[in-house]
Amino acid sequence: MTAVRIPLRFPRAGGFSLVELMVSVVIGLLAVLFATRLMTDSERNKRAALGGSDSMQNGMLAMFSISGDAEHAGFGLNDPLIVGCDTVMEDSGGYEMAQAARGAATVRPLAAAIIEPGGEGPDGISLYAGSSFSGTGTLRITSDYIGGTRIDVDRIPYGFGKGDVILVAPETMGEQCSLAQVSNDAGSLPPPPSQQYVMIAGSGNRYNSGSLGAQYKGGAARLYNLGPAASLGFRTWSVEGGFLRLRSTDMKGAGADSQPVADNIVSLKAQYAFDTRVGEDFKPEDGMRLSSWSGEMIDADGDGTIGSAGDYQRISALRIAVVARARNPDRPDTAAGQCSIPASRAERPRIFADADNPEGDPVTVAVEGDPAHWSCYRYRVFETIVPLRNAGWRPTAS
């Protein structure tokens, strides 16, 4: 008997084939890749926008602060006997005036603005101002001062209050001058002719306590009032480690140690505007002129000495530049491990472009210790010109 073989038939299984599954996986991966790229681009654009906002805000704050000081600089310090004098200033608060070269010597000049050049790196800018509206009203010293706390003067010291900062300067332009403070009540002095009127630079004061630190000849030196000690506006701006910093006489704790004002500021530069007219052609009372820009002191008065008092009296304005950067660098590419540098950011930022210097000057914006390369950041440059408002108005000693 022959066995009958019955073929087995199984129903076709449901679901996807291997090919269909692979196609679905590829489509899903493409969708994930597209979504990831979309989110990455969105995040990059967000970071760029926020970075631009950060640099704009920080740069505007820095420029507003510095230009505000520059606009006030020189107030009460525009007498020709004061401007450029080598100043003796010992401050118990720790503030030190900026040093500058005068020929082969080093002095601490008193002027509206002092630039400490930093080459392609940040400059230091010191801006000085008094606060007394009677600053141009002077007293003459009547007897020789060789030390101590007494200064004899020629008339009633109206407007001089206890604690006011005084400046003693010889009646020879550019000589050594001294800061001190009034330690007695000028209003309590008896009327003439019972005694000569005196001003006392007493011990216990902040500036040059107990002595002027220099000697002055009677009848050949003058005494100026710079206003209350608490409002003496001697300020020095600098950039260190990506921060705009300030040392100041009128901020508590900021005399010896600079205090941060704005972050992500990577450069601060300044230039003097000189009026180089000499002799009878130089008539500041008729208005100051702009003859040349320079980031360093020049022999503007033509006396053969760079940095003399006459050179500081020919500064008519300041040109200031602040360079701010974004808070965060661009994100690095996964393949290269570092950010891609577009052609627009392959060179350092430039400042002070004008007709005589169309390309401008490059500045160093790298921050020491920063792991990211300087070109991975986005930068904004802020520039302004501030006329020194008291440069042309100056009294005549008599």
Residue pairs with C-beta under 8 A, 6 or more apart in sequence:
16 24
44 330
44 331
47 328
47 330
47 331
48 326
48 330
48 378
50 326
50 327
50 328
51 326
51 327
51 328
51 377
51 378
52 326
52 378
52 380
54 264
54 324
54 326
54 327
55 264
55 324
55 325
55 326
55 327
55 378
55 379
55 380
56 324
56 380
58 262
58 263
58 264
58 265
58 324
59 265
59 322
59 323
59 324
59 380
59 381
59 382
60 382
61 261
61 262
62 244
62 261
62 262
62 265
62 268
62 322
62 324
62 382
63 320
63 322
63 382
63 384
65 237
65 244
65 246
65 261
65 262
66 125
66 127
66 237
66 268
66 320
66 322
67 320
67 384
67 386
69 127
69 129
69 233
69 235
69 237
70 113
70 127
70 318
70 320
70 386
70 388
71 386
71 389
72 127
72 129
72 233
73 112
73 113
73 127
73 128
73 129
73 388
74 111
74 112
74 113
74 128
74 129
74 388
74 389
74 390
74 391
75 129
75 130
75 131
75 135
75 233
75 390
76 129
76 130
76 131
76 132
76 133
76 135
76 136
76 224
76 226
76 227
77 83
77 110
77 111
77 112
77 128
77 129
77 130
77 135
77 226
77 390
78 112
78 136
78 390
78 391
78 393
78 394
78 395
79 136
79 138
79 169
79 224
79 394
79 395
79 397
80 173
80 309
80 313
80 394
80 395
80 396
80 397
81 169
81 170
81 171
81 172
81 173
81 222
81 397
82 110
82 167
82 169
82 177
82 224
83 110
83 111
83 112
83 309
83 312
83 313
83 394
84 109
84 110
84 111
84 173
84 174
84 308
84 309
84 310
84 311
84 312
84 313
85 109
85 110
85 169
85 173
85 174
85 175
85 176
85 177
85 309
86 102
86 107
86 108
86 109
86 174
86 175
86 176
86 177
87 97
87 108
87 109
87 110
87 176
87 177
87 178
87 179
88 176
88 177
88 178
88 179
88 208
88 212
88 213
88 214
89 95
89 96
89 97
89 108
89 178
89 179
89 207
89 208
90 207
90 208
90 209
90 213
91 206
91 207
91 249
91 255
92 206
92 207
92 209
93 206
93 249
93 255
93 256
94 255
94 256
94 257
95 234
95 236
95 247
95 248
95 249
95 255
95 256
96 108
97 108
97 109
97 110
97 114
97 126
97 128
97 234
98 108
98 109
98 114
98 116
98 124
98 126
98 236
99 106
99 107
99 108
99 116
100 106
100 107
100 108
100 109
100 114
100 116
100 297
100 307
101 107
101 297
101 306
101 307
102 109
102 305
102 306
102 307
102 308
103 305
103 306
103 307
103 308
107 307
109 307
109 309
109 312
110 128
110 167
110 177
111 128
111 312
111 315
112 127
112 128
112 129
112 315
112 388
112 390
112 391
113 125
113 126
113 127
113 128
113 270
113 272
113 315
113 318
113 388
114 125
114 126
114 128
115 123
115 124
115 125
115 126
115 270
115 271
115 272
115 295
115 296
115 297
116 123
116 124
116 125
116 126
117 123
117 295
117 296
118 124
118 269
120 361
120 362
120 363
120 364
121 267
121 363
121 364
122 238
122 239
122 240
122 266
122 267
122 268
122 269
123 268
123 269
123 270
123 295
124 236
124 237
124 238
124 268
125 236
125 237
125 238
125 268
125 270
125 318
125 320
126 234
126 235
126 236
126 237
127 233
127 235
127 236
127 237
128 233
128 234
128 235
129 233
129 234
130 165
130 225
130 226
130 227
130 232
130 233
131 226
131 227
131 228
131 231
131 232
131 233
132 159
132 164
132 225
132 226
132 227
132 228
134 158
134 159
134 225
135 224
135 225
135 226
135 227
136 224
136 395
137 158
137 159
137 225
138 222
138 223
138 224
138 397
139 153
139 154
139 155
139 157
139 160
139 199
139 222
139 223
140 153
140 154
140 219
140 221
140 222
140 223
141 151
141 152
141 153
141 154
141 168
141 216
141 217
141 218
141 219
141 220
141 221
141 222
141 223
142 152
142 153
142 154
142 196
142 218
142 219
143 152
143 218
144 215
144 216
144 217
144 218
145 151
145 168
145 212
145 215
145 216
145 218
145 221
146 215
147 211
147 212
147 215
148 211
149 183
149 200
149 201
149 202
149 203
149 210
149 211
150 198
150 200
151 168
151 198
151 199
151 200
151 201
151 212
151 223
152 196
152 197
152 198
152 218
153 196
153 197
153 198
153 199
153 223
154 197
155 197
156 186
156 189
156 192
156 197
157 186
157 189
157 197
157 199
158 186
159 225
160 166
160 182
160 186
160 199
160 225
161 182
161 185
161 186
161 228
162 182
162 183
162 184
162 185
162 186
163 181
163 182
163 183
163 205
163 228
163 229
164 181
164 182
164 225
164 226
164 227
164 228
164 229
165 179
165 180
165 181
165 207
165 225
165 226
165 227
165 228
165 229
165 232
166 179
166 180
166 181
166 182
166 199
166 201
166 223
166 224
166 225
166 226
167 177
167 178
167 179
167 223
167 224
167 226
168 177
168 178
168 180
168 212
168 214
168 216
168 221
168 222
168 223
168 224
169 175
169 177
169 221
169 222
169 224
170 176
170 177
170 216
170 217
170 220
170 221
170 222
171 220
171 221
171 222
171 397
172 220
173 309
173 310
174 308
174 309
174 310
176 214
177 214
178 208
178 212
178 213
178 214
179 207
179 208
179 226
180 201
180 205
180 207
180 208
180 212
181 201
181 202
181 205
181 206
181 207
181 208
181 229
182 199
182 200
182 201
183 200
183 201
183 202
183 203
183 204
183 205
184 198
184 199
184 200
184 202
186 197
186 199
189 195
189 197
189 198
199 223
201 208
201 210
201 211
201 212
202 209
202 210
203 209
203 210
205 229
206 229
207 229
222 397
226 232
230 250
231 250
232 249
232 250
233 248
233 249
233 250
234 248
234 249
234 250
235 246
235 247
235 248
235 249
235 250
236 246
236 247
236 248
236 258
237 244
237 245
237 246
237 268
238 244
238 245
238 246
238 247
238 258
238 268
239 245
239 265
239 266
239 267
239 268
240 258
241 367
241 368
241 369
242 263
242 264
242 265
242 266
242 325
242 367
242 370
243 260
243 261
243 262
243 263
243 265
244 260
244 261
244 262
244 263
244 265
244 268
244 322
245 258
245 259
245 260
245 261
246 254
246 258
246 259
246 261
247 254
247 255
247 256
247 257
247 258
247 259
248 254
248 255
249 255
251 259
253 259
262 324
263 327
264 324
264 325
264 326
264 327
265 322
265 323
265 324
266 323
266 324
266 325
266 365
266 366
266 367
266 379
267 321
267 322
267 323
267 349
267 363
267 364
267 365
268 320
268 321
268 322
268 323
269 295
269 320
269 321
269 323
269 351
269 352
269 361
269 363
270 295
270 318
270 319
270 320
270 321
271 293
271 294
271 295
271 318
271 319
271 352
272 293
272 294
272 295
272 297
272 298
272 315
272 317
272 318
273 290
273 292
273 293
273 315
273 316
273 317
273 318
273 319
273 385
274 290
274 291
274 292
274 293
274 294
274 298
274 300
274 311
274 314
274 315
274 316
275 282
275 284
275 288
275 289
275 290
275 291
275 300
275 314
275 315
275 316
276 291
276 292
276 298
276 300
276 301
276 302
276 314
277 283
277 289
277 291
277 314
278 301
278 302
282 301
282 314
284 313
284 391
284 392
284 393
284 394
285 392
285 393
285 394
286 392
287 392
288 316
288 317
288 387
288 388
288 391
288 392
289 316
290 316
290 317
291 300
292 298
293 319
293 352
293 354
297 306
297 307
297 311
298 306
298 311
299 305
299 306
299 308
299 311
300 310
300 311
300 314
300 315
301 308
301 310
301 311
301 313
301 314
303 310
305 311
313 391
313 394
315 388
315 391
316 387
316 388
316 391
316 392
317 385
317 386
317 387
317 388
317 391
318 385
318 386
318 388
319 352
319 383
319 384
319 385
320 383
320 384
320 385
320 386
321 351
321 352
321 363
321 381
321 382
321 383
322 381
322 382
322 383
323 349
323 351
323 363
323 365
323 379
323 380
323 381
323 382
324 379
324 380
324 382
325 365
325 377
325 378
325 379
325 380
326 377
326 378
326 379
329 339
329 372
329 373
329 376
329 377
330 339
330 340
330 376
330 377
330 378
331 339
332 338
332 339
332 376
333 339
333 340
338 373
338 376
339 372
339 373
339 375
339 376
341 373
341 375
341 376
345 375
345 378
345 379
346 375
347 362
348 362
348 363
348 364
348 365
348 374
349 362
349 363
349 365
349 379
349 381
350 359
350 360
350 361
350 362
350 363
350 381
351 360
351 361
351 363
351 381
351 383
352 360
352 361
352 383
353 359
353 360
365 374
365 377
365 379
366 373
366 374
367 374
